[in-house]
């Protein structure tokens, strides 16, 4: 579960694509959330530790900094969700899930398969 500030940071970072903490802070401020640079950097570090953002080092004036981007966690989340269905409901849950997937429009089913990495 993410806190409100973590969610706002991820949304801002997703909109930016890739950015250092300072740019994320600026984007947050434009959205009406004023935070200290150190707070944004701490949140990004915690999101990195949780595997929700990726980062790379970049040389800049004064030394180095991290540049962040969101991690593709959707596929991992969906796969874990499917594993949860199997663990909680067994074979009957899988049958029911397959029946529900069969009701999807073909375009929706293709999109789901793409997100799961099956296509």
TIDOLO-503570 format. One record per residue (C-alpha): x, y, z; residue number from 0; residue in one letter. Coordinates in steps of 0.2 Angstrom, whole numbers, plus 5000, padded with zeros to 4 digits. Layout:
N
@px:X | py:Y | pz:Z | i:NUM | aa:a
...
This chain:
119
@px:5000 | py:5000 | pz:5000 | i:0 | aa:x
@px:5006 | py:5017 | pz:4995 | i:1 | aa:x
@px:5004 | py:5033 | pz:5005 | i:2 | aa:x
@px:4997 | py:5049 | pz:4998 | i:3 | aa:x
@px:5014 | py:5057 | pz:4995 | i:4 | aa:x
@px:5021 | py:5042 | pz:4987 | i:5 | aa:x
@px:5007 | py:5041 | pz:4975 | i:6 | aa:x
@px:5008 | py:5059 | pz:4971 | i:7 | aa:x
@px:5027 | py:5056 | pz:4967 | i:8 | aa:x
@px:5024 | py:5041 | pz:4956 | i:9 | aa:x
@px:5010 | py:5050 | pz:4946 | i:10 | aa:x
@px:5022 | py:5065 | pz:4944 | i:11 | aa:x
@px:5036 | py:5054 | pz:4939 | i:12 | aa:x
@px:5026 | py:5045 | pz:4927 | i:13 | aa:x
@px:5020 | py:5061 | pz:4918 | i:14 | aa:x
@px:5039 | py:5066 | pz:4917 | i:15 | aa:x
@px:5045 | py:5050 | pz:4911 | i:16 | aa:x
@px:5062 | py:5051 | pz:4918 | i:17 | aa:x
@px:5068 | py:5065 | pz:4930 | i:18 | aa:x
@px:5079 | py:5069 | pz:4945 | i:19 | aa:x
@px:5072 | py:5073 | pz:4962 | i:20 | aa:x
@px:5072 | py:5092 | pz:4959 | i:21 | aa:x
@px:5061 | py:5090 | pz:4943 | i:22 | aa:x
@px:5049 | py:5079 | pz:4952 | i:23 | aa:x
@px:5048 | py:5092 | pz:4966 | i:24 | aa:x
@px:5044 | py:5105 | pz:4953 | i:25 | aa:x
@px:5031 | py:5095 | pz:4945 | i:26 | aa:x
@px:5023 | py:5091 | pz:4962 | i:27 | aa:x
@px:5023 | py:5110 | pz:4966 | i:28 | aa:x
@px:5014 | py:5113 | pz:4949 | i:29 | aa:x
@px:5001 | py:5101 | pz:4955 | i:30 | aa:x
@px:4999 | py:5110 | pz:4971 | i:31 | aa:x
@px:5010 | py:5100 | pz:4982 | i:32 | aa:x
@px:5024 | py:5109 | pz:4990 | i:33 | aa:x
@px:5038 | py:5098 | pz:4998 | i:34 | aa:x
@px:5056 | py:5101 | pz:5002 | i:35 | aa:x
@px:5068 | py:5094 | pz:4990 | i:36 | aa:x
@px:5075 | py:5082 | pz:5004 | i:37 | aa:x
@px:5057 | py:5075 | pz:5006 | i:38 | aa:x
@px:5055 | py:5071 | pz:4988 | i:39 | aa:x
@px:5073 | py:5063 | pz:4987 | i:40 | aa:x
@px:5068 | py:5052 | pz:5003 | i:41 | aa:x
@px:5052 | py:5047 | pz:4995 | i:42 | aa:x
@px:5060 | py:5042 | pz:4979 | i:43 | aa:x
@px:5073 | py:5032 | pz:4988 | i:44 | aa:x
@px:5060 | py:5023 | pz:4998 | i:45 | aa:x
@px:5050 | py:5020 | pz:4981 | i:46 | aa:x
@px:5067 | py:5013 | pz:4974 | i:47 | aa:x
@px:5069 | py:5001 | pz:4989 | i:48 | aa:x
@px:5051 | py:4995 | pz:4986 | i:49 | aa:x
@px:5055 | py:4991 | pz:4968 | i:50 | aa:x
@px:5042 | py:5004 | pz:4962 | i:51 | aa:x
@px:5055 | py:5016 | pz:4953 | i:52 | aa:x
@px:5071 | py:5013 | pz:4944 | i:53 | aa:x
@px:5086 | py:5025 | pz:4945 | i:54 | aa:x
@px:5102 | py:5028 | pz:4936 | i:55 | aa:x
@px:5117 | py:5039 | pz:4941 | i:56 | aa:x
@px:5120 | py:5054 | pz:4930 | i:57 | aa:x
@px:5135 | py:5067 | pz:4931 | i:58 | aa:x
@px:5129 | py:5084 | pz:4934 | i:59 | aa:x
@px:5136 | py:5101 | pz:4940 | i:60 | aa:x
@px:5143 | py:5098 | pz:4957 | i:61 | aa:x
@px:5145 | py:5079 | pz:4956 | i:62 | aa:x
@px:5132 | py:5065 | pz:4953 | i:63 | aa:x
@px:5113 | py:5063 | pz:4955 | i:64 | aa:x
@px:5100 | py:5050 | pz:4952 | i:65 | aa:x
@px:5088 | py:5051 | pz:4938 | i:66 | aa:x
@px:5072 | py:5041 | pz:4941 | i:67 | aa:x
@px:5059 | py:5033 | pz:4931 | i:68 | aa:x
@px:5044 | py:5022 | pz:4936 | i:69 | aa:x
@px:5046 | py:5003 | pz:4936 | i:70 | aa:x
@px:5034 | py:4992 | pz:4926 | i:71 | aa:x
@px:5025 | py:4984 | pz:4940 | i:72 | aa:x
@px:5009 | py:4981 | pz:4932 | i:73 | aa:x
@px:5014 | py:4964 | pz:4925 | i:74 | aa:x
@px:5021 | py:4959 | pz:4942 | i:75 | aa:x
@px:5005 | py:4964 | pz:4950 | i:76 | aa:x
@px:4994 | py:4955 | pz:4938 | i:77 | aa:x
@px:5004 | py:4939 | pz:4939 | i:78 | aa:x
@px:5004 | py:4940 | pz:4958 | i:79 | aa:x
@px:4985 | py:4943 | pz:4958 | i:80 | aa:x
@px:4983 | py:4927 | pz:4947 | i:81 | aa:x
@px:4994 | py:4917 | pz:4959 | i:82 | aa:x
@px:4983 | py:4923 | pz:4973 | i:83 | aa:x
@px:4967 | py:4917 | pz:4964 | i:84 | aa:x
@px:4975 | py:4900 | pz:4962 | i:85 | aa:x
@px:4980 | py:4900 | pz:4980 | i:86 | aa:x
@px:4964 | py:4906 | pz:4987 | i:87 | aa:x
@px:4951 | py:4897 | pz:4976 | i:88 | aa:x
@px:4960 | py:4882 | pz:4968 | i:89 | aa:x
@px:4955 | py:4874 | pz:4952 | i:90 | aa:x
@px:4937 | py:4881 | pz:4953 | i:91 | aa:x
@px:4944 | py:4899 | pz:4954 | i:92 | aa:x
@px:4954 | py:4896 | pz:4939 | i:93 | aa:x
@px:4939 | py:4889 | pz:4929 | i:94 | aa:x
@px:4929 | py:4904 | pz:4935 | i:95 | aa:x
@px:4943 | py:4916 | pz:4930 | i:96 | aa:x
@px:4944 | py:4908 | pz:4913 | i:97 | aa:x
@px:4925 | py:4910 | pz:4910 | i:98 | aa:x
@px:4926 | py:4928 | pz:4915 | i:99 | aa:x
@px:4940 | py:4931 | pz:4903 | i:100 | aa:x
@px:4930 | py:4922 | pz:4889 | i:101 | aa:x
@px:4917 | py:4936 | pz:4891 | i:102 | aa:x
@px:4929 | py:4949 | pz:4887 | i:103 | aa:x
@px:4929 | py:4958 | pz:4870 | i:104 | aa:x
@px:4943 | py:4951 | pz:4860 | i:105 | aa:x
@px:4952 | py:4967 | pz:4860 | i:106 | aa:x
@px:4951 | py:4968 | pz:4879 | i:107 | aa:x
@px:4957 | py:4950 | pz:4880 | i:108 | aa:x
@px:4972 | py:4954 | pz:4869 | i:109 | aa:x
@px:4976 | py:4969 | pz:4880 | i:110 | aa:x
@px:4976 | py:4958 | pz:4896 | i:111 | aa:x
@px:4987 | py:4945 | pz:4888 | i:112 | aa:x
@px:4999 | py:4959 | pz:4882 | i:113 | aa:x
@px:5000 | py:4966 | pz:4900 | i:114 | aa:x
@px:5003 | py:4948 | pz:4907 | i:115 | aa:x
@px:5017 | py:4946 | pz:4895 | i:116 | aa:x
@px:5008 | py:4932 | pz:4886 | i:117 | aa:x
@px:5009 | py:4939 | pz:4869 | i:118 | aa:x
